[in-house]
């Protein structure tokens, strides 16, 4: 989990995507190809759309959005 948290602080989209894959359990194509992220009012959550057969879902994060 520490490595995933570290990846979420990096600048490159590739490292950030791998961090998201690790902490959310989502598929590569959901995060990289189809995923759409939107901010929420919660400092440790983001809205995500792109998972199969579902609408927006709030994902908890390890650092503020």
C-alpha positions in Angstrom: 0.0 0.0 0.0 2.9 2.4 0.6 4.1 2.0 -2.9 0.6 2.7 -4.3 0.4 5.8 -2.1 3.8 6.9 -3.4 2.6 6.4 -7.0 -0.4 8.7 -6.4 1.9 11.6 -5.6 3.9 11.3 -8.8 3.7 13.7 -11.7 3.4 11.3 -14.6 0.0 10.0 -15.6 1.4 6.5 -16.0 2.6 6.3 -12.4 -0.7 7.9 -11.2 -2.7 5.3 -13.2 -0.8 2.4 -11.7 -1.4 3.8 -8.2 -5.1 4.1 -9.0 -5.1 0.5 -10.3 -3.6 -0.7 -7.0 -5.9 1.1 -4.6 -9.2 0.8 -6.5 -8.9 -2.7 -7.9 -10.3 -1.4 -11.3 -9.2 -2.9 -14.6 -6.5 -1.2 -16.7 -9.0 -0.3 -19.5 -11.4 1.2 -17.0 -8.8 3.5 -15.5 -6.8 4.4 -18.6 -9.1 4.1 -21.6 -12.7 4.6 -20.4 -12.4 6.2 -17.0 -13.7 9.7 -16.3 -12.9 11.4 -13.0 -14.7 14.3 -11.3 -14.0 16.1 -8.0 -16.3 15.7 -5.1 -16.8 17.8 -1.9 -15.0 15.1 0.1 -11.2 15.7 0.3 -10.4 12.0 0.1 -12.8 10.9 -2.7 -13.3 11.4 -6.4 -16.2 10.4 -8.6 -15.4 7.8 -11.3 -17.3 6.7 -14.3 -16.0 4.1 -16.7 -16.6 0.8 -14.8 -18.6 -1.7 -16.7 -22.4 -1.5 -16.5 -22.5 1.1 -13.7 -22.9 4.9 -13.3 -20.8 7.3 -11.3 -19.2 5.8 -8.2 -17.3 7.6 -5.4 -13.8 6.2 -4.8 -12.0 6.8 -1.6 -8.5 8.1 -2.0 -5.4 8.1 0.2 -4.7 11.8 -0.3 -6.9 14.8 -1.0 -8.3 15.4 -4.5 
